[in-house]
Amino acid sequence: MDAPKVAEEVGNLLFYASKGNAAGVKKLLDQGMPVDATDYDGRTALHLAASEGHTDIVKLLLEYNADVNPIDRNGDTPLANAKEYDHKEICKILEARRGYVKIHGLDEFEISIAELNLDQGKFIGKGAFGEIRVVKWRGTVVAAKTITAELSKDPQIVKEFVDELALLANLSHPNIVQFLGAVTTQRPMVMVTEYLPKGDLHDLMQKRGKLDAETAIRFALDIARGMNYLHEHKPNAIVHRDLKPRNLLQHDAGHLKVADFGLGKLLDPLTADANALYEMTGETGSYRYMAPEVFMHKHYDKSVDVFSFSIIVQEMFEGQNEQKYQLPKSIAIARAKNQERPVFNAQTYPPGMKKLICECWDMNPRKRPTFSVVIQRLEKIQLEGGFLNSDVNEKFEKKVPQRCTMM
Ligand SMILES: Nc1ncnc2c1ncn2[C@@H]1O[C@H](COP(=O)(O)OP(=O)(O)OP(=O)(O)O)[C@@H](O)[C@H]1O
């Protein structure tokens, strides 16, 4: 169908919904018209049926899996419309489907979606939450992470997302990616952070193989400092839960920043849904860095991040070669059930490094050191190994890494 024809059909759907014409609505939906199609004001058929008090149309649209909480240009949901015009039965139906009236925005951190020009942004990546684009916002190039429609539909997730963002808004540290603002009262929901154009640690290791000791120690310290800031956050520690090379972004000055923290709660790895989401997006990479207790669905605490950290540090010294040949899930099983750990092959570990890594991936979470201790140990290793005052920029090993046995 061409664009004017589609617009006309959407107009018809909305018209029928507003007039209570069930046969007309059904016919268009059966012909394949998306039930959540909107007009220029972001109004859906459900908004109109709810406003006009057409209970049968509301039920029909919900049977066709209409989004219960689409938000129009005024920030209103269908339930808000039904309440405004006092259509009690419709209110009951929508509330039973977890309809909500309005979510509370982020106040001074709330960004209008129009400011982001998402369509003109450059796509740079995709994760379980949604897509990342580079856009210009108020004259600055930033990273905009759109949250999937699926996650945005669940009011509980939306509430947690907004609460979580309100928390992130107050964080600032040289080794964490800076949160700048978010779209929470319009759709799609978007989280805006600083943009780090040099790529992530995963890509760097794919390109360079293993890193030289000096770089690996410096990066390890960057990660540990960023993570310690999050873990020591008051009143509650912020647990990352998905620390992995893809979430470690290179900063211009040859340092790393931790990204994607704080949102782990929304996709709790303990829930079956979260695992399904990881698999759905093909992003099973997280299994490689997952602490055994998370994989085994046991109770866990912030030490899961220390476990992930140890795997990342070992990989920086060894390269990621061997991992290519193993399924991420089978690695997680071997680690959790057989207590297997990656093998040390490289000759570049400075004294004390392997011991620290082994402590960090201890099967017993309580035996793992805190990041505060990790920092002290790394600083000592850095100082005693003479790595402190050398040039921080671009000293990577050029040699092809030797093949190592993973488990
Ligand atoms: N602020 C940023 N600046 C530059 N690149 C970024 C930024 N945030 C993310 N990216 C890039 O986009 C990719 C996708 O990021 P995203 O956080 O959506 O997915 P992920 O971390 O790979 O997966 P998941 O969200 O499922 O854990 C990242 O691997 C990274 O390379």
PDBQT file of the ligand as one rigid body, heavy atoms in Angstrom, charges set to zero:
ROOT
HETATM    1  N1  LIG A 501      27.634   5.613  24.831  1.00  0.00    +0.000 N 
HETATM    2  C1  LIG A 501      28.104   4.901  23.811  1.00  0.00    +0.000 A 
HETATM    3  N2  LIG A 501      29.045   5.395  22.992  1.00  0.00    +0.000 NA
HETATM    4  C2  LIG A 501      29.518   4.652  21.980  1.00  0.00    +0.000 A 
HETATM    5  N3  LIG A 501      29.126   3.410  21.674  1.00  0.00    +0.000 NA
HETATM    6  C3  LIG A 501      28.193   2.862  22.454  1.00  0.00    +0.000 A 
HETATM    7  C4  LIG A 501      27.624   3.560  23.553  1.00  0.00    +0.000 A 
HETATM    8  N4  LIG A 501      26.744   2.743  24.163  1.00  0.00    +0.000 NA
HETATM    9  C5  LIG A 501      26.763   1.593  23.466  1.00  0.00    +0.000 A 
HETATM   10  N5  LIG A 501      27.604   1.661  22.434  1.00  0.00    +0.000 N 
HETATM   11  C6  LIG A 501      27.890   0.607  21.444  1.00  0.00    +0.000 C 
HETATM   12  O1  LIG A 501      26.679  -0.005  21.055  1.00  0.00    +0.000 OA
HETATM   13  C7  LIG A 501      26.751  -1.411  21.278  1.00  0.00    +0.000 C 
HETATM   14  C8  LIG A 501      25.395  -1.907  21.728  1.00  0.00    +0.000 C 
HETATM   15  O2  LIG A 501      25.163  -1.423  23.029  1.00  0.00    +0.000 OA
HETATM   16  P1  LIG A 501      24.028  -1.982  23.966  1.00  0.00    +0.000 P 
HETATM   17  O3  LIG A 501      24.295  -1.481  25.315  1.00  0.00    +0.000 OA
HETATM   18  O4  LIG A 501      22.694  -1.716  23.391  1.00  0.00    +0.000 OA
HETATM   19  O5  LIG A 501      24.152  -3.517  23.804  1.00  0.00    +0.000 OA
HETATM   20  P2  LIG A 501      25.012  -4.578  24.532  1.00  0.00    +0.000 P 
HETATM   21  O6  LIG A 501      25.680  -4.013  25.726  1.00  0.00    +0.000 OA
HETATM   22  O7  LIG A 501      25.857  -5.226  23.501  1.00  0.00    +0.000 OA
HETATM   23  O8  LIG A 501      23.917  -5.606  24.921  1.00  0.00    +0.000 OA
HETATM   24  P3  LIG A 501      22.875  -5.618  26.129  1.00  0.00    +0.000 P 
HETATM   25  O9  LIG A 501      22.213  -4.301  26.241  1.00  0.00    +0.000 OA
HETATM   26  O10 LIG A 501      21.964  -6.683  25.681  1.00  0.00    +0.000 OA
HETATM   27  O11 LIG A 501      23.667  -5.984  27.331  1.00  0.00    +0.000 OA
HETATM   28  C9  LIG A 501      27.841  -1.604  22.331  1.00  0.00    +0.000 C 
HETATM   29  O12 LIG A 501      28.464  -2.810  22.192  1.00  0.00    +0.000 OA
HETATM   30  C10 LIG A 501      28.785  -0.447  22.060  1.00  0.00    +0.000 C 
HETATM   31  O13 LIG A 501      29.768  -0.831  21.135  1.00  0.00    +0.000 OA
ENDROOT
TORSDOF 0
